[in-house]
Amino acid sequence: MPDLTTSKQRRQIVALMHETLTGRGHFAFQSPSTIVYCQADATGTASTALALQTATGCAAHVRRAGVLRSPGDAPDTAAEFIAAFRSMFPDGVVFDVATLDGAKELRGLTPAVLATALPAAAATLTDGTGVVMLHGHRLTPVYRGATLCQVLVLPATTEAAELKSWMRIVKAWNRA
């Protein structure tokens, strides 16, 4: 369950899961935001997951062998990480270093950001920083091994709560 859900919403999600899963499997808390669901017979897992996603507004979804996770958990792939970024920051910039996709949007930023974006992103590999502040914007580099693949630029108007949520995702992604 996302950290930003209220206690009432959490109780409702747990109650809904209890109603949905009783007699079909077992669930338990793995952490404050992750609920593990076990079902002996894998038939019906997709329909159970879909029912929970629909009922919880996608606050719960299936990850690896029935582990229900919240959107704040670490994405499994770079594509999921970028998709999480795009959903949180539709006005953000995703620049692909190899294909130059997003170059037009990147050029729309201030010259100071443009001049320092790639050097700042490259520097994060050695200092281990997940998010860098650049002239009013925050930048997140995406690596595959030691190769810089994408640069994600958060909008200058990012709210503190959004930034905090994004930082949790980045930390989880960097640990994974």
Secondary structure, 3 states (H helix, E strand, C coil): CCCCCCHHHHHHHHHHHHHHHCCCCEEEEEECCEEEEECCCCCCHHHHHHHHHHHHCCCCEEECCCEEECCCCCCCCHHHHHHHHHHHCCCCEEEECCCCCCHHHHHCCCHHHHHHHHHHHHHHHHHCCCCEEECCEEEEEEEECCEEEEEEEECCCCCHHHHHHHHHHHHHHHHC
